[in-house]
């Protein structure tokens, strides 16, 4: 019920108000959409693409360090031709790896026999053999040289004397599940194993490892190279990082948030998006770190603070708001122009039509062009543009009808051929107002004529009061005459006037086609008579021929008057005029039978025409007749881009197109018509479109 009331109120809002409401709604939705889009493209899409690229670079850098360790270690063992475990050889290996760069310099170095039991350790002269059971050693016994990530337990770290540096205090972290222990004493390490060969077999293995706990060299270099914060996680504990806490210290020991932990550690998938890191929101990217067995043991993180991206979004939004403000001003000016040029004249028409409906037939509507034929009526008046102007011809008489060169036209639409009208009639809306004014004047004249007739009837009734029988007879005759006059006026109003007005409205857009519709109608009627068509069908054909190009009202005048050949887009627009003409005439009751003729007069006999590609006998007969007449007149008439061709050339082209473009049975009839009945060339007046024999 509420919606119905609101719709009712909206329906009563003026057109200007509706335009303003629509503008406000559109601008609001547009502003909302733009704000949403800028956040998506700048904060989310751009930010995620950026950190995704950085993560790939960080991944390459991280595993490049492991590859460097493997390569350097392989180089050492190859150069030394390691064959046995002498103290001198072990010391030499130790000295060489100690010279490596700090970011890959190993914290652990030990030698094992071929069963994997430790023989010598760099950090522990008396290693405990049973606790050095590593997955990477097991893999090395199967495939030789091996490298990868290994998680070292607390016992091994203590045995190697590095547990103190590796242990990390756990810090409770927002949006992360707290652990049930306070210190992480396991360590993530980059491990490399090289076999020691002796007598064509393996005598043992050399193992080295770089502990990543509290080793911030890699993450700092990632930040330096890629401009993003970086972290290495062991399980959910941050073991190496350049992310800082509120005090500005490294946030080592803080925990991975639960949503990221579930996706990266538990499911082994990458994560890209917003994430709460320690104490702030970041645009982040995580990828799992897997050990030598493919098990996820931690994560590599890169991220940039969200704040700079939000500031960029706000800057873009501010620029958009300024642009929208300018657009609002421009649109307001456009609305004012539309109101004055369109809405106000339409309002004047609606108000005036109500006056006409109430019987005020003297109503006239104001237009932007004051020179209306049916109001001036006489070119000898000073307000007429043709007054004392030999360059402008006017065919008006003081009796409200028009004439040309001294011959009465006898039709009210002849005023439309007047130069005064064609030059000064304004735009299409002004012409619509002129047409309504003409209708009002026509009704007013007929009403006055009817009033005069009624007065005459009343006088006759008084004179015939003594002769009742004769009076009744005359009264019946007069009433019959009255009905005939009313029917004639309605028929005239609904058919001939509208046909002529519509046809002339088309030709007013293109002066080069003036008289084209009348000539096509003349050719079509003559051909139809040769085919045995007569009576009402001839009138139907004539009306359809006059209106066959009415759809060109909807085509841009610049296209119709273009002096050169049309391009593909322009030709596509012109091809729409048959269907546009059908829609225009759809609401005209008298033109219902003409609709298929108007729509299909550009169909080809072989089905290659438009708009529906009808073929052969499926094309209405009258449309096939008009198609031939239309083509012949077009070929023999001048156009902006060419002169009309001779009659024989046009007839030759009709013969060539018979059976493809035109009906092969009708083309010979038309050619005989032109050659036999039109022995003398039909001279066509290019000024008024009338036929002169």
TORMIKOL-515058 format. One record per residue (C-alpha): x, y, z; chain. Coordinates in Angstrom, 2 decimals. Layout:
N
         x         y         z   mol
         X         Y         Z     A
...
***
This chain:
693
         x         y         z   mol
      0.00      0.00      0.00     A
      2.85      2.38      0.88     A
      4.60      1.63     -2.40     A
      1.38      2.27     -4.30     A
      0.95      5.67     -2.62     A
      4.56      6.62     -3.38     A
      4.14      5.59     -7.02     A
      0.96      7.65     -7.21     A
      2.73     10.73     -5.86     A
      5.66     10.20     -8.23     A
      3.26      9.93    -11.15     A
      1.86     13.37    -10.31     A
      5.32     14.98    -10.21     A
      6.05     17.26    -13.16     A
      8.40     16.17    -15.92     A
     11.00     18.65    -14.71     A
     10.75     17.18    -11.19     A
     11.11     13.65    -12.51     A
     14.24     14.62    -14.43     A
     15.74     16.15    -11.28     A
     14.82     13.10     -9.15     A
     16.31     10.77    -11.75     A
     19.47     12.90    -11.86     A
     19.90     12.83     -8.05     A
     19.34      9.06     -7.91     A
     21.76      8.39    -10.78     A
     24.46     10.64     -9.29     A
     24.06      9.00     -5.85     A
     24.34      5.50     -7.27     A
     27.25      6.59     -9.45     A
     29.12      8.11     -6.49     A
     28.53      4.98     -4.41     A
     29.67      2.76     -7.24     A
     32.78      4.87     -7.88     A
     33.73      4.79     -4.19     A
     33.28      1.03     -4.13     A
     35.24      0.63     -7.36     A
     38.17      2.77     -6.25     A
     38.45      0.76     -3.04     A
     38.32     -2.48     -4.99     A
     40.80     -1.47     -7.70     A
     43.24      0.49     -5.53     A
     43.08     -1.11     -2.09     A
     42.16     -4.67     -2.98     A
     42.99     -5.48     -6.62     A
     46.07     -3.24     -7.01     A
     47.33     -3.98     -3.49     A
     46.87     -7.74     -3.88     A
     48.53     -7.81     -7.29     A
     51.42     -5.83     -5.84     A
     52.01     -8.10     -2.83     A
     51.49    -11.17     -5.03     A
     54.38    -10.00     -7.22     A
     56.49     -9.22     -4.15     A
     55.75    -12.66     -2.67     A
     57.02    -14.32     -5.85     A
     60.22    -12.28     -5.63     A
     60.60    -13.11     -1.92     A
     60.04    -16.80     -2.68     A
     62.76    -16.74     -5.31     A
     65.15    -14.90     -2.97     A
     64.48    -17.31     -0.06     A
     65.09    -20.46     -2.05     A
     67.99    -18.90     -3.96     A
     69.84    -18.75     -0.62     A
     69.28    -22.47     -0.17     A
     70.51    -23.08     -3.73     A
     73.59    -20.91     -3.07     A
     74.42    -22.94      0.03     A
     74.04    -26.16     -1.97     A
     76.17    -24.90     -4.84     A
     78.97    -23.54     -2.63     A
     79.04    -26.68     -0.52     A
     79.16    -28.90     -3.62     A
     82.03    -26.77     -4.92     A
     84.00    -27.22     -1.69     A
     83.56    -30.99     -1.56     A
     84.42    -31.31     -5.25     A
     87.57    -29.15     -4.99     A
     88.81    -31.01     -1.91     A
     88.07    -34.41     -3.49     A
     86.79    -35.48     -0.09     A
     87.46    -39.22      0.33     A
     87.89    -39.80      4.06     A
     87.31    -38.27      7.48     A
     90.71    -37.06      8.54     A
     90.87    -34.24     11.10     A
     92.71    -32.08      8.58     A
     89.99    -32.48      5.99     A
     87.25    -31.75      8.51     A
     89.04    -28.63      9.70     A
     89.55    -27.46      6.12     A
     85.83    -27.85      5.34     A
     84.97    -25.95      8.52     A
     87.28    -23.06      7.60     A
     85.93    -22.79      4.08     A
     82.25    -22.59      5.09     A
     83.07    -20.09      7.82     A
     84.22    -17.74      5.03     A
     80.76    -17.71      3.42     A
     78.52    -14.55      3.58     A
     76.76    -14.19      6.92     A
     73.25    -14.76      5.51     A
     74.16    -18.32      4.39     A
     77.09    -19.06      6.76     A
     76.10    -22.37      8.45     A
     75.41    -22.58     12.18     A
     75.65    -26.39     12.11     A
     78.32    -28.58     10.44     A
     78.89    -32.24     11.14     A
     80.11    -35.44      9.48     A
     78.40    -38.85      9.61     A
     79.26    -42.36      8.54     A
     77.25    -44.06      5.84     A
     74.61    -45.18      8.41     A
     74.09    -41.53      9.40     A
     75.81    -41.67     12.82     A
     77.71    -38.49     13.67     A
     81.52    -38.75     13.61     A
     82.49    -35.09     13.94     A
     80.61    -31.83     14.76     A
     81.89    -28.28     14.32     A
     80.22    -27.13     17.52     A
     80.49    -30.31     19.65     A
     83.75    -32.35     19.76     A
     81.86    -35.22     21.37     A
     78.50    -35.40     19.58     A
     75.71    -37.61     20.86     A
     75.26    -39.96     17.91     A
     71.73    -41.17     18.58     A
     69.98    -37.76     18.54     A
     71.20    -36.66     15.07     A
     68.40    -38.48     13.30     A
     67.25    -36.09     10.55     A
     64.77    -36.63      7.70     A
     67.18    -35.01      5.26     A
     69.86    -37.62      6.16     A
     67.42    -40.43      5.47     A
     66.67    -38.93      2.04     A
     70.40    -38.50      1.34     A
     71.03    -42.21      1.93     A
     68.53    -42.87     -0.89     A
     69.32    -40.15     -3.43     A
     72.69    -38.65     -2.61     A
     73.04    -34.84     -2.52     A
     70.00    -33.34     -0.80     A
     68.93    -29.87      0.34     A
     65.78    -28.43      1.89     A
     64.05    -27.13      5.00     A
     64.24    -29.10      8.25     A
     62.74    -28.41     11.69     A
     65.39    -29.14     14.34     A
     64.27    -30.20     17.81     A
     65.50    -28.76     21.09     A
     67.87    -31.70     21.91     A
     69.81    -31.32     18.69     A
     70.07    -27.55     19.14     A
     71.36    -28.01     22.68     A
     73.85    -30.65     21.52     A
     75.13    -28.19     18.89     A
     75.23    -25.36     21.41     A
     72.87    -23.06     19.49     A
     69.67    -23.49     21.52     A
     70.15    -20.16     23.29     A
     70.02    -18.16     20.06     A
     67.26    -20.28     18.54     A
     64.69    -20.17     21.37     A
     61.99    -17.48     20.97     A
     59.63    -16.08     23.63     A
     56.00    -16.31     22.49     A
     53.98    -13.06     22.59     A
     50.13    -13.17     22.84     A
     48.70    -11.68     19.62     A
     45.23    -10.28     18.75     A
     43.16    -12.48     16.37     A
     45.45    -15.45     17.06     A
     44.88    -18.47     19.31     A
     47.37    -18.38     22.18     A
     49.63    -21.41     22.62     A
     49.85    -23.49     25.81     A
     53.60    -22.89     26.08     A
     55.58    -19.64     26.40     A
     58.78    -20.40     24.49     A
     59.43    -21.94     21.09     A
     62.73    -23.87     21.21     A
     62.48    -25.73     17.93     A
     64.21    -24.15     14.95     A
     63.70    -23.96     11.20     A
     66.92    -24.46      9.24     A
     68.13    -24.56      5.65     A
     69.93    -27.91      5.40     A
     72.38    -29.34      2.82     A
     73.78    -32.89      2.74     A
     76.71    -33.91      0.52     A
     77.87    -37.56      0.29     A
     81.54    -38.52      0.86     A
     82.68    -41.07     -1.72     A
     85.36    -43.75     -1.13     A
     86.32    -46.73     -3.29     A
     83.36    -46.29     -5.68     A
     80.94    -46.16     -2.76     A
     79.60    -43.78     -0.12     A
     81.66    -43.57      3.06     A
     79.47    -41.01      4.81     A
     77.89    -37.55      4.61     A
     78.75    -33.95      5.35     A
     75.76    -32.00      6.78     A
     75.45    -28.26      7.26     A
     72.53    -26.08      8.29     A
     71.61    -22.38      8.56     A
     69.19    -21.70     11.45     A
     66.51    -19.14     10.56     A
     65.31    -18.39     14.11     A
     66.27    -14.80     15.04     A
     68.15    -14.59     11.73     A
     66.71    -11.40     10.20     A
     69.20    -11.02      7.36     A
     66.94    -12.70      4.77     A
     63.77    -10.76      5.70     A
     65.68     -7.47      5.85     A
     67.10     -8.06      2.38     A
     63.61     -8.88      1.08     A
     62.39     -5.54      2.47     A
     65.40     -3.77      0.96     A
     64.94     -5.38     -2.47     A
     61.13     -5.35     -2.73     A
     60.00     -2.59     -0.36     A
     57.70     -4.77      1.74     A
     57.63     -6.13      5.27     A
     58.61     -9.78      5.51     A
     58.40    -12.61      8.05     A
     59.36    -16.27      8.36     A
     57.01    -18.36     10.52     A
     57.72    -21.71     12.17     A
     54.28    -23.19     12.40     A
     52.37    -20.14     13.73     A
     55.32    -18.46     15.55     A
     57.12    -15.50     13.99     A
     60.83    -16.53     14.10     A
     62.39    -13.88     11.83     A
     60.75    -10.58     10.87     A
     61.05     -6.86     10.21     A
     57.44     -6.23     11.28     A
     57.55     -4.04     14.40     A
     55.35     -3.76     17.48     A
     54.04     -0.62     19.20     A
     57.46      0.00     20.77     A
     59.22     -0.15     17.39     A
     60.94     -3.47     18.18     A
     60.85     -6.50     15.90     A
     57.67     -8.45     16.55     A
     59.52    -11.78     16.93     A
     57.44    -14.32     18.83     A
     54.05    -12.94     17.80     A
     51.61    -15.41     16.30     A
     49.97    -15.97     12.92     A
     46.29    -14.93     12.86     A
     43.77    -17.78     12.86     A
     42.25    -17.23      9.36     A
     45.72    -17.22      7.75     A
     46.88    -20.18      9.86     A
     43.89    -22.26      8.77     A
     44.48    -21.64      5.07     A
     48.29    -21.59      4.85     A
     49.50    -24.00      7.56     A
     46.57    -26.39      7.80     A
     45.49    -26.46      4.14     A
     48.84    -25.67      2.52     A
     47.40    -22.92      0.28     A
     48.53    -19.39     -0.53     A
     46.71    -16.50      1.12     A
     46.34    -13.02     -0.37     A
     44.23    -10.26      1.16     A
     43.76     -8.02      4.16     A
     45.17     -9.41      7.38     A
     45.71     -8.07     10.88     A
     49.46     -8.25     11.48     A
     50.59     -7.66     15.09     A
     48.89     -4.30     15.58     A
     47.80     -3.00     12.18     A
     46.00     -3.92      8.95     A
     48.18     -4.92      6.01     A
     47.65     -6.01      2.43     A
     49.40     -9.35      2.71     A
     50.49    -12.48      0.89     A
     51.52    -15.76      2.52     A
     52.80    -19.03      1.11     A
     53.52    -22.28      2.94     A
     57.10    -23.40      3.66     A
     57.48    -27.17      3.32     A
     60.18    -29.46      4.68     A
     62.06    -32.09      2.69     A
     59.11    -34.50      3.01     A
     56.62    -31.97      1.63     A
     55.02    -31.28      5.02     A
     53.99    -27.66      5.75     A
     56.15    -26.49      8.67     A
     55.82    -22.72      8.38     A
     55.03    -19.75      6.15     A
     56.76    -16.97      4.24     A
     54.98    -13.61      4.55     A
     55.23    -10.26      2.71     A
     52.96     -7.28      3.20     A
     52.49     -3.56      2.84     A
     50.54     -1.32      5.16     A
     47.00     -0.61      4.00     A
     47.12      3.05      5.04     A
     49.03      4.41      1.97     A
     46.59      2.64     -0.34     A
     43.63      4.10      1.55     A
     45.18      7.56      1.25     A
     45.57      7.00     -2.52     A
     41.92      5.91     -2.71     A
     40.82      9.03     -0.81     A
     42.82     11.22     -3.20     A
     41.20      9.57     -6.24     A
     37.74      9.90     -4.66     A
     38.33     13.61     -4.07     A
     39.26     14.09     -7.73     A
     36.12     12.18     -8.77     A
     33.97     14.35     -6.50     A
     35.35     17.49     -8.11     A
     34.64     16.03    -11.54     A
     31.12     15.10    -10.47     A
     30.54     18.62     -9.15     A
     31.47     20.02    -12.55     A
     29.25     17.40    -14.21     A
     26.34     18.43    -11.94     A
     26.69     22.06    -13.04     A
     26.85     21.07    -16.72     A
     23.89     18.72    -16.31     A
     21.87     21.41    -14.54     A
     22.48     23.75    -17.48     A
     21.48     20.96    -19.86     A
     18.29     20.32    -17.87     A
     17.40     24.00    -18.04     A
     17.95     23.97    -21.81     A
     15.88     20.78    -22.23     A
     13.14     22.29    -20.09     A
     12.96     25.45    -22.16     A
     13.37     23.69    -25.52     A
     11.29     20.54    -24.98     A
      9.39     20.33    -21.71     A
      7.88     23.82    -21.84     A
      6.65     23.50    -25.46     A
      5.15     20.08    -24.65     A
      3.43     21.62    -21.64     A
      2.06     24.38    -23.87     A
      0.77     21.77    -26.33     A
     -0.95     19.74    -23.59     A
     -2.57     22.88    -22.16     A
     -3.70     24.04    -25.60     A
     -5.12     20.64    -26.54     A
     -7.27     20.76    -23.41     A
     -8.61     24.14    -24.59     A
     -9.36     22.64    -28.02     A
    -11.08     19.68    -26.35     A
    -13.31     22.15    -24.47     A
    -14.30     23.80    -27.76     A
    -11.89     26.73    -27.87     A
    -10.80     26.17    -31.47     A
     -9.20     29.60    -31.67     A
     -6.33     28.38    -29.49     A
     -2.86     28.76    -31.02     A
      0.43     27.51    -29.55     A
      3.52     29.71    -29.36     A
      6.72     28.45    -31.06     A
     10.28     29.67    -31.37     A
      9.60     30.55    -35.06     A
      6.79     33.15    -35.48     A
      6.41     32.77    -39.28     A
      3.60     30.21    -39.63     A
      1.89     29.91    -42.99     A
     -1.59     29.41    -41.68     A
     -1.38     32.45    -39.41     A
      0.11     34.87    -41.95     A
     -2.23     33.76    -44.73     A
     -1.08     36.51    -47.05     A
      2.46     37.14    -48.28     A
      1.55     40.79    -48.89     A
      1.72     41.47    -45.17     A
      4.88     43.00    -43.77     A
      5.36     40.29    -41.12     A
      5.81     37.67    -43.83     A
      9.51     36.99    -44.66     A
      8.57     36.91    -48.35     A
      7.19     40.47    -48.29     A
      9.00     42.43    -51.04     A
     11.60     39.65    -51.22     A
     11.98     38.19    -54.70     A
     14.32     35.45    -53.44     A
     11.64     33.81    -51.29     A
      8.51     32.48    -53.03     A
      5.23     32.23    -51.17     A
      2.15     30.43    -52.48     A
     -0.38     31.76    -49.97     A
     -3.72     33.40    -50.74     A
     -5.81     35.42    -48.36     A
     -8.50     32.71    -48.40     A
     -6.23     30.40    -46.30     A
     -5.44     28.04    -49.23     A
     -2.22     27.89    -51.20     A
     -1.43     28.04    -54.89     A
      1.55     27.68    -57.21     A
      2.09     29.85    -60.28     A
     -1.54     30.96    -60.35     A
     -3.08     27.45    -60.09     A
     -5.06     26.73    -56.95     A
     -3.65     23.72    -55.12     A
     -6.98     22.94    -53.49     A
     -5.37     21.04    -50.63     A
     -4.54     22.42    -47.16     A
     -1.16     20.68    -47.04     A
      0.06     22.82    -49.95     A
      1.19     25.38    -47.37     A
      3.90     22.89    -46.46     A
      5.50     23.43    -49.89     A
      5.84     27.15    -49.25     A
      9.42     28.43    -49.05     A
      8.42     30.54    -46.05     A
      7.51     27.36    -44.20     A
     10.52     25.33    -45.32     A
     13.02     28.08    -44.46     A
     11.50     29.44    -41.25     A
      9.60     26.54    -39.71     A
     12.19     25.72    -37.03     A
     12.94     22.25    -35.63     A
     10.77     19.12    -35.52     A
      9.03     20.24    -32.32     A
      8.14     23.58    -33.89     A
      6.75     21.74    -36.91     A
      4.68     19.54    -34.59     A
      3.26     22.67    -32.99     A
      2.60     24.11    -36.45     A
      0.73     20.94    -37.40     A
     -1.41     21.14    -34.24     A
     -2.07     24.82    -34.95     A
     -3.13     23.90    -38.48     A
     -5.43     21.21    -37.08     A
     -6.97     23.72    -34.67     A
     -7.45     26.26    -37.48     A
     -8.92     23.61    -39.77     A
    -11.37     22.49    -37.07     A
    -12.20     26.11    -36.30     A
    -13.01     26.84    -39.95     A
    -15.12     23.71    -40.29     A
    -16.91     24.47    -37.02     A
    -17.73     27.97    -38.19     A
    -18.94     26.54    -41.48     A
    -21.14     24.13    -39.56     A
    -22.49     26.98    -37.44     A
    -23.32     28.93    -40.57     A
    -24.99     25.85    -41.99     A
    -27.02     25.40    -38.82     A
    -28.14     29.03    -38.99     A
    -29.21     28.48    -42.56     A
    -31.12     25.39    -41.54     A
    -32.91     27.27    -38.81     A
    -33.95     30.00    -41.29     A
    -35.20     27.37    -43.68     A
    -37.13     25.68    -40.90     A
    -39.01     28.92    -40.22     A
    -39.83     29.39    -43.89     A
    -41.06     25.82    -44.23     A
    -43.17     25.76    -41.09     A
    -46.36     25.94    -43.21     A
    -45.20     23.13    -45.47     A
    -44.57     20.35    -42.92     A
    -44.26     17.46    -45.26     A
    -41.87     19.27    -47.55     A
    -40.03     20.61    -44.50     A
    -39.57     17.14    -43.03     A
    -38.28     15.89    -46.35     A
    -35.82     18.78    -46.65     A
    -34.83     18.38    -43.03     A
    -33.99     14.74    -43.62     A
    -31.95     15.72    -46.65     A
    -30.13     18.39    -44.70     A
    -29.39     16.01    -41.83     A
    -28.06     13.51    -44.31     A
    -25.90     16.22    -45.83     A
    -24.72     17.14    -42.34     A
    -23.70     13.56    -41.63     A
    -21.90     13.33    -44.94     A
    -20.03     16.53    -44.18     A
    -19.01     15.23    -40.76     A
    -17.86     11.92    -42.24     A
    -15.97     13.73    -44.98     A
    -14.27     15.95    -42.43     A
    -13.27     12.96    -40.31     A
    -12.03     11.04    -43.32     A
    -10.09     14.04    -44.51     A
     -8.64     14.60    -41.07     A
     -7.63     10.98    -40.59     A
     -6.24     10.16    -44.00     A
     -5.33     12.62    -46.72     A
     -4.06     15.43    -44.48     A
     -1.95     13.10    -42.38     A
     -0.54     11.31    -45.42     A
      0.51     14.55    -47.09     A
      1.83     16.05    -43.86     A
      3.93     12.96    -43.07     A
      5.26     12.69    -46.63     A
      6.28     16.34    -46.71     A
      7.87     16.06    -43.24     A
     10.21     13.40    -44.66     A
     11.11     15.50    -47.71     A
     11.71     18.56    -45.55     A
     14.76     16.74    -44.09     A
     16.32     16.17    -47.52     A
     15.63     18.79    -50.23     A
     17.18     16.50    -52.87     A
     14.29     14.02    -52.50     A
     11.50     16.63    -52.79     A
      8.67     15.19    -54.91     A
     10.18     11.69    -54.70     A
      7.20     10.16    -52.84     A
      4.66     11.66    -55.31     A
      6.65     10.35    -58.28     A
      6.95      6.89    -56.74     A
      3.19      6.94    -56.12     A
      2.51      7.94    -59.76     A
      4.77      5.19    -61.16     A
      3.32      2.60    -58.77     A
     -0.32      3.42    -59.64     A
      0.34      3.25    -63.39     A
      2.10     -0.11    -63.04     A
     -0.68     -1.43    -60.80     A
     -3.31     -0.49    -63.39     A
     -1.43     -2.50    -66.01     A
     -1.56     -5.45    -63.61     A
     -5.36     -5.13    -63.23     A
     -5.33     -3.60    -59.74     A
     -8.09     -1.02    -59.21     A
    -10.56      0.46    -56.73     A
     -9.63      0.63    -53.03     A
     -6.40     -1.27    -53.66     A
     -5.16      1.62    -55.81     A
     -5.86      4.07    -52.98     A
     -4.05      1.75    -50.55     A
     -1.06      1.56    -52.91     A
     -1.02      5.34    -53.37     A
     -1.01      5.97    -49.60     A
      1.73      3.38    -49.00     A
      3.84      4.87    -51.82     A
      3.52      8.36    -50.33     A
      4.55      7.03    -46.90     A
      7.15      4.45    -47.95     A
     10.08      6.64    -46.78     A
      8.34      8.06    -43.65     A
     10.90      6.19    -41.52     A
     13.62      8.60    -42.68     A
     12.22     11.03    -40.11     A
     14.19      8.94    -37.62     A
     17.45      9.13    -39.63     A
     19.93     11.94    -39.05     A
     19.64     14.73    -41.63     A
     23.44     14.82    -41.93     A
     23.36     11.23    -43.21     A
     20.49     11.86    -45.66     A
     22.19     14.96    -47.07     A
     25.74     13.56    -47.07     A
     27.42     14.56    -50.38     A
     29.52     11.39    -50.60     A
     29.06      7.65    -50.23     A
     27.85      6.38    -46.87     A
     30.14      4.36    -44.63     A
     29.05      1.02    -43.13     A
     27.71      2.55    -39.91     A
     25.75      5.26    -41.77     A
     24.33      2.74    -44.24     A
     23.25      0.57    -41.28     A
     21.30      3.57    -39.92     A
     19.59      4.16    -43.30     A
     18.58      0.47    -43.47     A
     16.46      1.01    -40.36     A
     14.01      3.42    -42.04     A
     11.46      0.76    -43.24     A
     10.99     -0.61    -39.70     A
     10.97      2.94    -38.24     A
      8.28      3.89    -40.79     A
      6.21      0.88    -39.76     A
      6.39      1.91    -36.08     A
      5.45      5.52    -36.91     A
      2.34      4.44    -38.85     A
      1.38      1.72    -36.38     A
     -0.82      4.11    -34.39     A
     -2.56      5.52    -37.52     A
     -5.84      3.68    -37.96     A
     -6.13      4.41    -41.68     A
     -2.59      3.11    -42.34     A
     -2.92     -0.39    -40.85     A
     -3.11     -2.14    -44.23     A
     -0.10     -0.14    -45.43     A
      2.25     -1.41    -42.66     A
      3.58     -4.54    -44.46     A
      4.03     -2.54    -47.69     A
      6.02      0.19    -45.92     A
      8.12     -2.36    -44.01     A
      9.03     -4.58    -46.98     A
      9.55     -2.14    -49.87     A
     13.35     -2.72    -49.65     A
     13.18     -6.55    -49.67     A
     14.95     -8.23    -52.62     A
     13.35    -10.94    -54.71     A
     16.29    -13.26    -53.94     A
     15.94    -12.72    -50.16     A
     19.03    -10.46    -49.81     A
     17.07     -7.31    -48.93     A
     16.08     -5.82    -45.58     A
     14.74     -5.64    -42.93     A
     13.48     -9.28    -42.82     A
     15.13    -10.91    -45.85     A
     11.79    -12.00    -47.37     A
     12.06    -13.83    -50.68     A
      9.99    -14.11    -53.86     A
      6.20    -14.27    -53.47     A
      6.55    -13.89    -49.70     A
      7.14    -10.18    -50.33     A
      3.76     -8.35    -50.58     A
      2.85     -7.56    -54.24     A
      2.42     -3.84    -53.57     A
      5.83     -3.72    -51.83     A
      7.40     -5.30    -54.96     A
      5.66     -2.67    -57.14     A
      6.90      0.23    -54.98     A
     10.42     -1.28    -54.88     A
     10.67     -0.99    -58.71     A
      9.17      2.51    -58.84     A
     11.36      3.67    -55.94     A
     14.54      2.35    -57.58     A
     13.73      3.86    -60.98     A
     13.02      7.32    -59.55     A
     16.14      7.17    -57.35     A
     18.33      6.29    -60.36     A
     16.92      9.04    -62.59     A
     16.91     11.78    -59.92     A
     19.78     14.02    -58.88     A
     21.50     13.40    -55.55     A
     24.06     15.45    -53.58     A
     26.80     13.05    -54.66     A
     25.75     12.36    -58.33     A
     23.51     13.43    -61.18     A
     20.48     11.40    -62.28     A
     21.22      8.78    -64.95     A
     19.44      8.64    -68.37     A
     16.22      6.68    -68.65     A
     17.72      3.90    -70.83     A
     20.56      3.32    -68.38     A
     18.07      3.04    -65.50     A
     15.93      0.57    -67.50     A
     19.03     -1.48    -68.33     A
     19.85     -1.78    -64.62     A
     16.27     -2.84    -63.88     A
     16.60     -5.62    -66.47     A
     19.89     -6.76    -64.88     A
     18.31     -6.82    -61.41     A
     15.18     -8.73    -62.49     A
     15.00    -11.97    -60.50     A
     17.62    -10.88    -57.97     A
     16.55     -7.52    -56.59     A
     13.17     -7.09    -58.30     A
     10.25     -9.30    -59.33     A
     11.12    -10.72    -62.80     A
      7.44    -10.63    -63.81     A
      6.92     -6.98    -62.86     A
     10.12     -5.51    -64.34     A
      9.10     -6.12    -68.03     A
      5.69     -4.57    -67.32     A
      7.30     -1.49    -65.84     A
      9.77     -1.18    -68.75     A
      6.87     -1.40    -71.24     A
      5.02      1.22    -69.21     A
      7.96      3.65    -69.36     A
      8.73      3.00    -73.05     A
      5.16      2.92    -74.40     A
      2.94      5.04    -72.17     A
      5.68      7.54    -71.22     A
      6.87      8.12    -74.79     A
      7.46     11.73    -73.89     A
      9.69     12.08    -70.86     A
      7.80     12.74    -67.68     A
      9.14     16.09    -66.56     A
      9.30     16.28    -62.80     A
      9.38     19.64    -61.04     A
     12.22     19.50    -58.54     A
     10.77     22.51    -56.69     A
      7.34     21.16    -55.78     A
      7.33     17.48    -56.68     A
      4.28     17.85    -59.09     A
      4.10     15.92    -62.41     A
      4.00     17.98    -65.59     A
      3.03     16.21    -68.85     A
***
